[in-house]
Amino acid sequence: MAGGAEKTRELTGAQVLVRTLIDQGVDTVFGYPGGTVLEIFDVLMDHADQLRLVEPTHEQHGCHAADGYARATGRCGVVIATSGPGATNLVTGIATAFLDSIPLVAVTGNVSNAMIGTDAFQELDITGVTLPITKHNYFVRDASRLQEVLREAFELALSGRRGPVLVDVPADVQRALVPFEELPPVGARPPLEPSDEALRAAADAINASERPFVYFGGGAVASEAGEQVVSLARRIGAPIGCSLMGVSGIPTRTEGFLGMEGMHGHAASTQAMSACDCLIALGVRFNDRSTGDRATYAPSGRVVHVDVDSSEFSKTLEDRVEVQGDVRLVLERLLPLVTNATHEAWDEQVSELVARERAGEDRREGLTPQNVMAAINRRRPAQVPVVTDVGQHQMWAAQGLAFSRPRTFISSGGLGTMGFGLGAAIGAALGTRGPAILVTGDGSFAMNLAELITAADNDLPVVVVLLNNGVLGMVRQMQSLFKRSRHAATTIAHKADFIAMARAAGAAATRVASVGEFEEALARALAQDGPTLIECPIDPDEFVTPVLRIGASMDELIVTMDDVQARMGR
């Protein structure tokens, strides 16, 4: 409605929906039109000066874009889709956000109330479909409840352990006239405060330790606790590691930070975490990629676990101390309770692990994945987010890229969604109002390359760094190591010319043959409007190390390429 209108007025459900989004401070929505959302998209046209609509080529990638927007900004992403296949196309994107605890509101249309249960054209129970992968979802039968439901959806998505919420709105609800009153925006509920008893128990366990290790993840990033994480580690004399979701949570160059741990993490970080006598776990959930075989995982029973979600406590490891609360608030109250400490023997042990890791670093020349990451480090401005798809390139990026600001590494961790990257990079670029870099592989890129059309149509400075090895690298690597090099269905060698396809979509594109060429191409791409594809051919036998057989114990970690060759009998 035009400015100056009465504060309380009668609007259609679609108008209520759009006005509520605006009142919530939403500035960008990702959406694809269809028959049951005609009313919503009609109203969006009336508010184009307040609410930017970005239309993807596919609803899944629109959902990933809303997800990337949320990860880059800390705000709630919004995606809109029609009923039936439009709604089901959101499912993978919603699940991706759910498993990584990303705040998202998905709005779907549905057939009119009178047609529900008749198997009408494109009727689907999307609330039933998404029940296991949302924090909550709503089927709004009555337009008079729509504003209340939407506001509650934002509050839920942003509160506690963040996550996606779905709101399904029948077509007749969108047309119905109801009173509307402008209300101030709702945000997250006050963060959960820890109990004094739990804080004291945590401090006692930490103060008694001789080999403490601080391990943080996405929960620490969500609560903006980076400064407190570093302060705790320095006070207690502990090295620091992170999960994949924690990458960029503290500056990479922080003293004592060993990097990502786990089956494809930094060896020193993984080995130090296994050797500690007190693991201070901050906003992490100990998935199998972090622990390997949990029955043999060394820190089990010596864990001080801090999380806003109590369902994570002792879910996969037996915790010694459990502290429920917002990570930043917990650390602020815990810091005065822990004593300053140094641990010379532990420092020496960790230093030896770091030296051993560095001795095994890949120092080859040429267009190797490691050298591509080093070139990105040299050319990427600190505020530019890096997004990845899923596979070998994801691990090379997590291991090799350096970050100095939080929310600048964006990747699908829990679900491991190939095809996540380009949509998420579009969302990140829109959220930060600047360039975003996507590091991807040819397998993942083939799943989402149509979104170059979206990036080009919207003049978005998304730089796609495509590591093209002609194979599904991560699965092929596992086949090489654990299936006697029987490469079943992993040699893809697409005949497609990605350079020509990118140009046809409206993007700039180039193929490079050296690190120097890549660095020059990246500098040009970051300086221009619109998307750019930089294709980097790499050897199909490039491996990610360290690596662990799924389900194996962490003491079986294959650390270097020498270990790989020995495993393969070469």
C-alpha positions as CSV (number, residue, x, y, z in Angstrom):
1,M,0.0,0.0,0.0
2,A,1.1,3.6,-0.6
3,G,2.7,5.5,2.2
4,G,0.4,7.5,4.5
5,A,-2.4,4.9,4.4
6,E,-4.3,4.1,7.6
7,K,-2.3,1.9,10.0
8,T,-5.2,-0.6,10.2
9,R,-6.9,-1.5,7.0
10,E,-8.4,-4.4,5.1
11,L,-6.1,-6.3,2.8
12,T,-6.1,-9.6,0.9
13,G,-4.2,-12.5,2.3
14,A,-1.5,-12.0,-0.4
15,Q,-1.2,-8.4,0.5
16,V,-0.9,-9.3,4.2
17,L,1.8,-11.8,3.4
18,V,3.9,-9.3,1.4
19,R,3.3,-6.5,3.8
20,T,4.4,-8.7,6.7
21,L,7.6,-9.6,4.9
22,I,8.4,-5.9,4.4
23,D,7.5,-5.2,8.1
24,Q,10.0,-7.9,9.0
25,G,12.8,-6.0,7.2
26,V,13.0,-8.5,4.4
27,D,14.6,-6.8,1.3
28,T,15.1,-9.8,-1.0
29,V,12.9,-12.9,-1.8
30,F,13.7,-15.8,-4.1
31,G,10.7,-17.1,-5.8
32,Y,9.3,-18.9,-8.9
33,P,5.6,-18.2,-9.9
34,G,2.8,-20.7,-10.5
35,G,-0.9,-21.2,-10.4
36,T,-1.4,-21.2,-6.6
37,V,0.8,-18.2,-5.9
38,L,-0.6,-15.9,-8.6
39,E,-1.9,-13.5,-6.0
40,I,1.4,-13.3,-4.1
41,F,3.4,-12.5,-7.2
42,D,0.8,-10.0,-8.3
43,V,1.3,-8.1,-5.0
44,L,5.1,-8.5,-5.2
45,M,4.9,-6.4,-8.4
46,D,3.3,-3.6,-6.5
47,H,6.1,-3.5,-4.0
48,A,9.1,-4.0,-6.3
49,D,10.7,-0.8,-4.9
50,Q,10.7,-2.3,-1.3
51,L,11.2,-6.0,-1.9
52,R,13.5,-7.4,-4.6
53,L,12.2,-10.6,-6.3
54,V,15.0,-12.8,-7.7
55,E,13.6,-15.6,-9.9
56,P,15.8,-18.7,-10.2
57,T,15.6,-21.2,-13.0
58,H,14.6,-23.9,-10.5
59,E,13.0,-23.7,-7.1
60,Q,15.7,-25.9,-5.5
61,H,18.3,-23.3,-6.3
62,G,16.0,-20.5,-5.2
63,C,15.9,-22.2,-1.8
64,H,19.7,-22.6,-1.8
65,A,19.9,-18.9,-2.7
66,A,17.8,-18.0,0.3
67,D,20.0,-20.3,2.4
68,G,23.2,-18.6,1.1
69,Y,21.7,-15.2,1.8
70,A,21.0,-16.2,5.4
71,R,24.5,-17.7,5.9
72,A,26.2,-14.6,4.6
73,T,24.2,-12.1,6.5
74,G,22.8,-13.9,9.6
75,R,19.4,-12.8,8.6
76,C,16.4,-15.0,7.7
77,G,16.2,-16.1,4.0
78,V,12.9,-16.2,2.2
79,V,11.8,-18.4,-0.7
80,I,8.4,-18.7,-2.4
81,A,7.1,-21.5,-4.6
82,T,3.9,-22.8,-6.0
83,S,2.1,-26.0,-5.0
84,G,2.9,-29.5,-6.1
85,P,6.2,-29.8,-7.9
86,G,7.1,-26.2,-7.0
87,A,6.9,-27.1,-3.4
88,T,8.6,-30.5,-3.7
89,N,11.5,-28.8,-5.6
90,L,12.2,-26.9,-2.3
91,V,12.6,-30.1,-0.3
92,T,16.4,-30.6,-0.8
93,G,17.0,-26.9,-0.1
94,I,15.0,-27.0,3.1
95,A,16.7,-30.2,4.2
96,T,20.1,-28.6,3.5
97,A,19.2,-25.6,5.7
98,F,17.7,-27.8,8.4
99,L,20.8,-30.0,8.8
100,D,23.1,-26.9,9.0
101,S,20.7,-24.9,11.3
102,I,20.1,-22.0,8.9
103,P,17.2,-19.6,9.4
104,L,14.8,-19.8,6.4
105,V,11.1,-19.1,5.8
106,A,9.7,-21.0,2.9
107,V,6.2,-19.9,1.6
108,T,4.3,-22.3,-0.6
109,G,1.0,-21.9,-2.3
110,N,-1.6,-24.7,-2.3
111,V,-5.0,-25.3,-3.9
112,S,-8.0,-23.7,-2.3
113,N,-9.4,-25.0,1.0
114,A,-12.5,-26.5,-0.7
115,M,-10.2,-28.6,-3.0
116,I,-7.9,-30.0,-0.3
117,G,-8.2,-33.8,-0.2
118,T,-9.6,-34.1,-3.7
119,D,-6.3,-34.8,-5.5
120,A,-6.7,-31.5,-7.4
121,F,-4.2,-30.5,-10.0
122,Q,-0.8,-29.8,-8.2
123,E,-2.4,-30.5,-4.8
124,L,0.2,-31.8,-2.3
125,D,0.5,-32.1,1.5
126,I,3.8,-30.2,1.6
127,T,3.5,-29.8,5.4
128,G,3.5,-33.5,5.8
129,V,6.4,-33.9,3.4
130,T,8.6,-31.4,5.2
131,L,7.6,-32.2,8.8
132,P,11.0,-34.0,9.5
133,I,13.1,-31.3,7.9
134,T,11.6,-28.1,9.4
135,K,11.6,-26.6,12.9
136,H,7.9,-26.2,12.4
137,N,5.5,-25.8,9.5
138,Y,2.0,-24.3,9.1
139,F,-1.0,-24.9,6.9
140,V,-2.9,-21.6,7.0
141,R,-6.6,-22.2,6.5
142,D,-7.8,-18.8,7.8
143,A,-6.5,-15.6,6.3
144,S,-7.1,-13.8,9.6
145,R,-4.2,-15.9,11.1
146,L,-1.7,-15.3,8.3
147,Q,0.1,-12.3,9.8
148,E,0.4,-14.0,13.2
149,V,1.7,-17.2,11.6
150,L,4.3,-15.4,9.4
151,R,5.6,-13.4,12.4
152,E,5.8,-16.6,14.4
153,A,7.6,-18.3,11.6
154,F,10.4,-15.7,11.6
155,E,10.7,-15.8,15.3
156,L,11.0,-19.6,15.3
157,A,13.5,-19.6,12.4
158,L,15.8,-17.1,14.2
159,S,15.5,-18.4,17.8
160,G,17.5,-20.9,19.7
161,R,18.9,-23.5,17.3
162,R,18.1,-21.8,14.0
163,G,16.4,-23.5,11.1
164,P,13.8,-23.5,8.4
165,V,10.1,-23.0,8.8
166,L,7.5,-23.6,6.1
167,V,4.2,-21.7,5.7
168,D,1.7,-23.3,3.2
169,V,-1.0,-20.8,2.1
170,P,-4.1,-22.0,0.0
171,A,-5.1,-19.9,-3.0
172,D,-8.4,-18.8,-1.4
173,V,-6.6,-17.6,1.7
174,Q,-4.5,-15.4,-0.5
175,R,-7.6,-13.8,-2.0
176,A,-9.6,-13.4,1.2
177,L,-10.0,-9.9,2.7
178,V,-8.9,-9.5,6.4
179,P,-8.0,-6.6,8.7
180,F,-4.3,-5.8,8.7
181,E,-2.4,-3.8,11.3
182,E,1.2,-2.8,10.8
183,L,3.3,-4.2,13.6
184,P,7.0,-3.8,14.6
185,P,9.2,-6.7,13.4
186,V,9.8,-9.7,15.6
187,G,13.2,-11.1,16.0
188,A,14.8,-14.0,17.9
189,R,13.7,-14.8,21.4
190,P,16.2,-13.8,24.1
191,P,19.1,-16.2,24.0
192,L,19.1,-19.1,26.5
193,E,21.2,-18.4,29.6
194,P,23.2,-21.2,31.1
195,S,22.8,-22.4,34.7
196,D,25.3,-21.5,37.4
197,E,25.7,-25.1,38.3
198,A,26.5,-26.2,34.7
199,L,29.0,-23.3,34.4
200,R,30.8,-24.3,37.6
201,A,31.0,-27.9,36.5
202,A,32.4,-26.9,33.1
203,A,35.0,-24.6,34.8
204,D,36.1,-27.4,37.2
205,A,36.6,-29.9,34.3
206,I,38.6,-27.4,32.3
207,N,40.7,-26.2,35.2
208,A,41.6,-29.9,36.0
209,S,42.8,-30.6,32.5
210,E,46.4,-30.9,31.2
211,R,45.6,-31.3,27.5
212,P,42.6,-29.1,26.8
213,F,41.3,-28.6,23.2
214,V,38.7,-26.1,22.1
215,Y,36.5,-27.3,19.2
216,F,33.8,-25.0,17.7
217,G,31.2,-25.3,14.9
218,G,28.3,-23.6,13.3
219,G,26.6,-22.8,16.7
220,A,29.6,-20.6,17.6
221,V,29.3,-18.8,14.2
222,A,25.5,-18.3,14.6
223,S,26.0,-16.7,18.1
224,E,28.9,-14.6,16.9
225,A,31.2,-16.0,19.5
226,G,34.5,-15.9,17.7
227,E,36.1,-13.4,20.0
228,Q,35.1,-15.4,23.1
229,V,36.3,-18.7,21.6
230,V,39.8,-17.2,21.1
231,S,39.8,-15.7,24.6
232,L,38.9,-19.0,26.2
233,A,41.6,-20.9,24.3
234,R,44.3,-18.3,25.2
235,R,43.3,-18.3,28.9
236,I,43.4,-22.1,29.3
237,G,46.3,-22.7,27.0
238,A,44.4,-24.8,24.5
239,P,44.8,-25.3,20.7
240,I,41.7,-24.7,18.6
241,G,40.0,-26.7,15.9
242,C,36.7,-26.4,14.1
243,S,34.1,-28.4,12.2
244,L,33.4,-27.7,8.5
245,M,30.5,-25.4,9.6
246,G,32.9,-23.5,11.9
247,V,35.4,-22.5,9.1
248,S,35.7,-18.7,9.0
249,G,34.3,-18.4,12.6
250,I,37.7,-17.1,13.8
251,P,40.5,-15.7,11.7
252,T,42.5,-18.5,10.1
253,R,45.8,-16.9,11.2
254,T,44.8,-17.0,14.9
255,E,47.7,-18.3,17.0
256,G,47.0,-21.8,18.1
257,F,44.3,-22.4,15.5
258,L,44.9,-25.8,13.8
259,G,42.0,-25.6,11.3
260,M,39.2,-27.9,10.5
261,E,39.4,-31.4,12.0
262,G,37.8,-34.7,10.8
263,M,38.2,-37.2,8.1
264,H,39.2,-34.6,5.6
265,G,40.5,-32.0,8.0
266,H,44.0,-30.8,9.0
267,A,45.9,-33.8,10.4
268,A,47.3,-31.8,13.4
269,S,43.8,-30.6,14.4
270,T,42.3,-34.1,14.1
271,Q,45.1,-35.8,16.0
272,A,45.3,-33.1,18.7
273,M,41.6,-33.4,19.3
274,S,41.9,-37.2,19.7
275,A,44.8,-36.8,22.1
276,C,43.2,-34.2,24.4
277,D,42.0,-34.9,28.0
278,C,39.3,-32.3,27.9
279,L,37.4,-31.4,24.8
280,I,35.5,-28.2,25.1
281,A,32.9,-28.5,22.3
282,L,31.1,-25.3,21.3
283,G,28.1,-25.5,19.1
284,V,29.0,-28.7,17.3
285,R,27.1,-32.0,17.0
286,F,29.9,-34.6,16.5
287,N,28.8,-36.1,13.2
288,D,30.5,-39.2,12.0
289,R,32.9,-37.2,9.7
290,S,34.3,-35.6,12.8
291,T,34.7,-38.6,15.0
292,G,35.1,-41.7,12.8
293,D,34.2,-44.8,14.7
294,R,32.7,-43.4,17.9
295,A,33.3,-46.6,19.9
296,T,37.1,-45.9,19.6
297,Y,37.0,-42.1,19.6
298,A,39.5,-41.0,22.2
299,P,37.8,-38.0,23.9
300,S,34.6,-39.9,24.6
301,G,33.6,-39.3,28.2
302,R,35.8,-36.2,28.6
303,V,33.7,-33.7,26.8
304,V,32.4,-30.3,28.0
305,H,29.6,-29.8,25.6
306,V,28.0,-26.3,25.1
307,D,25.0,-26.1,22.8
308,V,21.7,-24.2,22.6
309,D,19.9,-27.5,21.7
310,S,19.9,-30.0,24.6
311,S,19.0,-32.8,22.1
312,E,22.6,-32.8,21.0
313,F,23.9,-33.7,24.5
314,S,25.4,-37.2,24.6
315,K,23.6,-38.0,21.3
316,T,26.8,-39.5,19.8
317,L,29.4,-39.1,22.5
318,E,29.1,-39.4,26.2
319,D,29.5,-35.9,27.6
320,R,31.1,-35.3,31.0
321,V,29.5,-31.8,31.4
322,E,26.6,-30.4,29.5
323,V,25.9,-26.6,29.3
324,Q,22.8,-25.6,27.6
325,G,22.8,-22.0,26.3
326,D,23.8,-19.6,23.6
327,V,27.5,-20.2,23.0
328,R,28.6,-16.5,23.3
329,L,26.7,-16.0,26.5
330,V,28.0,-19.2,28.0
331,L,31.6,-18.2,27.2
332,E,31.2,-14.7,28.5
333,R,30.1,-16.2,31.9
334,L,32.6,-19.1,31.8
335,L,35.7,-17.0,31.2
336,P,35.9,-15.5,34.7
337,L,35.6,-19.0,36.2
338,V,38.5,-20.6,34.4
339,T,42.1,-20.1,35.5
340,N,45.0,-18.9,33.4
341,A,47.0,-21.9,32.5
342,T,50.0,-23.1,30.4
343,H,50.7,-26.7,29.4
344,E,54.3,-27.0,28.2
345,A,54.2,-30.8,27.5
346,W,50.9,-30.4,25.6
347,D,52.2,-27.4,23.6
348,E,55.2,-29.5,22.6
349,Q,53.1,-32.4,21.5
350,V,50.8,-30.2,19.4
351,S,53.8,-28.4,17.9
352,E,55.2,-31.8,16.8
353,L,51.8,-32.6,15.2
354,V,51.9,-29.3,13.3
355,A,55.4,-29.8,12.2
356,R,54.6,-33.3,10.9
357,E,51.6,-31.9,9.0
358,R,53.6,-29.2,7.4
359,A,56.4,-31.6,6.4
360,G,53.8,-33.6,4.4
361,E,52.3,-30.5,2.6
362,D,51.9,-30.6,-1.2
363,R,54.5,-28.3,-2.6
364,R,54.2,-29.2,-6.3
365,E,54.2,-26.5,-8.9
366,G,51.5,-26.1,-11.5
367,L,47.7,-25.8,-11.5
368,T,47.1,-28.0,-8.5
369,P,44.1,-27.5,-6.2
370,Q,46.4,-26.3,-3.4
371,N,47.9,-23.7,-5.7
372,V,44.5,-22.5,-6.9
373,M,43.4,-22.0,-3.3
374,A,46.7,-20.1,-2.6
375,A,46.0,-17.8,-5.5
376,I,42.4,-17.2,-4.3
377,N,44.0,-16.2,-0.9
378,R,46.2,-13.7,-2.6
379,R,43.4,-12.1,-4.7
380,R,40.2,-12.4,-2.6
381,P,39.3,-9.3,-0.6
382,A,38.5,-10.2,3.0
383,Q,34.8,-9.4,2.9
384,V,34.1,-11.5,-0.2
385,P,32.4,-14.8,0.8
386,V,33.6,-18.1,-0.7
387,V,30.8,-20.7,-1.4
388,T,31.4,-24.3,-2.3
389,D,29.5,-27.2,-3.7
390,V,30.2,-30.7,-2.3
391,G,33.1,-32.9,-3.1
392,Q,36.9,-32.8,-3.2
393,H,36.9,-29.1,-4.1
394,Q,34.9,-28.4,-0.9
395,M,37.6,-30.0,1.2
396,W,40.5,-28.3,-0.6
397,A,38.7,-25.0,-0.1
398,A,38.1,-25.7,3.6
399,Q,41.7,-26.7,4.2
400,G,43.5,-24.2,2.0
401,L,41.6,-20.9,2.1
402,A,42.3,-18.2,4.7
403,F,39.6,-16.2,6.3
404,S,39.6,-13.1,8.6
405,R,35.9,-12.4,8.8
406,P,33.0,-14.7,10.0
407,R,30.3,-15.9,7.6
408,T,32.7,-15.8,4.6
409,F,32.8,-19.6,4.1
410,I,29.5,-21.1,3.0
411,S,29.1,-24.8,2.4
412,S,26.6,-27.6,2.8
413,G,27.8,-29.6,5.8
414,G,25.2,-31.9,7.2
415,L,23.3,-33.0,4.0
416,G,26.3,-32.6,1.7
417,T,24.2,-31.3,-1.2
418,M,25.9,-31.4,-4.6
419,G,24.3,-28.5,-6.6
420,F,24.1,-26.2,-3.5
421,G,26.8,-23.8,-4.6
422,L,25.7,-21.6,-7.4
423,G,22.3,-20.8,-5.9
424,A,24.0,-20.1,-2.5
425,A,26.6,-17.9,-4.2
426,I,23.8,-15.9,-5.8
427,G,22.2,-15.4,-2.4
428,A,25.5,-14.5,-0.7
429,A,26.3,-11.9,-3.4
430,L,22.8,-10.3,-3.0
431,G,23.1,-10.4,0.8
432,T,26.5,-8.8,1.0
433,R,25.9,-6.5,-2.1
434,G,29.2,-7.5,-3.6
435,P,31.1,-10.3,-5.3
436,A,31.0,-14.0,-4.2
437,I,33.3,-16.7,-5.2
438,L,32.0,-20.2,-5.9
439,V,34.5,-23.1,-5.8
440,T,33.0,-26.1,-7.5
441,G,33.7,-29.3,-9.4
442,D,32.4,-30.4,-12.8
443,G,30.0,-33.0,-11.1
444,S,28.3,-30.4,-8.9
445,F,28.4,-27.6,-11.5
446,A,26.5,-29.8,-14.0
447,M,23.7,-29.9,-11.5
448,N,23.3,-26.1,-11.1
449,L,24.9,-24.4,-14.1
450,A,21.5,-23.1,-15.4
451,E,21.7,-20.6,-12.5
452,L,24.3,-18.7,-14.5
453,I,21.2,-17.4,-16.3
454,T,19.9,-16.0,-13.0
455,A,23.3,-14.5,-12.1
456,A,23.6,-12.9,-15.6
457,D,20.0,-11.6,-15.7
458,N,20.6,-9.9,-12.3
459,D,24.2,-8.6,-13.1
460,L,25.5,-10.4,-10.1
461,P,29.3,-10.6,-9.6
462,V,29.5,-14.3,-8.9
463,V,32.9,-15.8,-9.8
464,V,32.7,-19.5,-10.5
465,V,36.1,-21.3,-10.0
466,L,35.5,-24.7,-11.7
467,L,38.0,-27.4,-10.9
468,N,37.3,-29.8,-13.8
469,N,38.8,-33.2,-13.5
470,G,36.3,-35.1,-15.6
471,V,35.3,-37.4,-12.7
472,L,33.2,-37.5,-9.5
473,G,36.4,-36.9,-7.6
474,M,35.5,-37.7,-4.0
475,V,33.6,-41.0,-4.8
476,R,36.3,-42.0,-7.3
477,Q,38.9,-41.4,-4.6
478,M,37.1,-43.7,-2.2
479,Q,36.8,-46.3,-5.0
480,S,40.6,-46.0,-5.6
481,L,41.4,-46.5,-1.9
482,F,38.7,-48.9,-0.8
483,K,37.3,-50.6,-4.0
484,R,40.5,-51.7,-5.7
485,S,40.3,-48.8,-8.2
486,R,37.0,-50.1,-9.7
487,H,35.7,-46.7,-10.8
488,A,32.0,-47.5,-11.2
489,A,30.0,-44.6,-12.7
490,T,32.5,-41.9,-11.5
491,T,34.3,-41.1,-14.8
492,I,31.9,-38.6,-16.3
493,A,34.1,-36.7,-18.8
494,H,31.2,-34.6,-20.0
495,K,31.3,-33.7,-23.7
496,A,29.7,-30.3,-22.7
497,D,31.9,-27.2,-23.3
498,F,31.3,-25.3,-20.0
499,I,33.0,-22.2,-21.4
500,A,30.5,-22.1,-24.4
501,M,27.6,-22.9,-22.1
502,A,28.5,-20.1,-19.7
503,R,28.8,-17.6,-22.4
504,A,25.5,-18.7,-23.9
505,A,23.9,-18.0,-20.4
506,G,25.3,-14.5,-20.5
507,A,28.4,-15.0,-18.3
508,A,32.0,-14.2,-19.1
509,A,34.1,-17.4,-19.3
510,T,37.7,-18.4,-19.7
511,R,39.8,-21.6,-19.4
512,V,43.2,-21.3,-17.8
513,A,46.3,-23.5,-17.9
514,S,48.6,-22.1,-15.2
515,V,48.4,-20.5,-11.8
516,G,49.5,-17.2,-13.2
517,E,46.6,-17.2,-15.8
518,F,44.2,-18.1,-13.1
519,E,45.3,-15.3,-10.8
520,E,45.0,-12.8,-13.6
521,A,41.5,-14.1,-14.6
522,L,40.3,-14.0,-10.9
523,A,41.5,-10.4,-10.5
524,R,39.6,-9.4,-13.7
525,A,36.4,-11.3,-12.6
526,L,36.3,-9.7,-9.2
527,A,36.6,-6.2,-10.8
528,Q,33.6,-6.5,-13.1
529,D,29.8,-6.7,-12.9
530,G,28.1,-9.9,-13.8
531,P,29.1,-13.6,-13.5
532,T,32.4,-15.1,-14.7
533,L,33.4,-18.8,-15.1
534,I,37.0,-19.7,-14.7
535,E,37.7,-23.3,-15.7
536,C,40.8,-24.9,-14.2
537,P,41.5,-28.4,-15.6
538,I,43.1,-30.6,-13.0
539,D,44.3,-34.2,-12.8
540,P,41.6,-36.8,-12.1
541,D,44.0,-38.5,-9.7
542,E,44.3,-35.5,-7.4
543,F,43.4,-36.7,-3.9
544,V,42.1,-35.0,-0.8
545,T,44.2,-35.9,2.2
546,P,43.8,-36.6,5.0
547,V,41.1,-39.2,4.3
548,L,39.4,-41.9,6.4
549,R,37.4,-44.9,5.3
550,I,33.8,-44.3,6.3
551,G,33.2,-45.8,9.8
552,A,36.9,-46.4,10.5
553,S,38.7,-45.3,13.6
554,M,40.5,-42.0,13.6
555,D,43.8,-43.8,14.3
556,E,43.4,-45.3,10.8
557,L,43.6,-41.8,9.2
558,I,45.4,-41.7,5.9
559,V,47.4,-38.5,6.2
560,T,49.6,-37.9,3.2
561,M,49.9,-39.0,-0.4
562,D,52.7,-41.3,0.7
563,D,50.2,-43.0,2.9
564,V,47.8,-43.2,0.0
565,Q,50.3,-44.8,-2.2
566,A,51.2,-47.3,0.5
567,R,47.5,-48.1,0.9
568,M,47.1,-48.7,-2.8
569,G,50.3,-50.8,-3.0
570,R,52.1,-48.5,-5.3
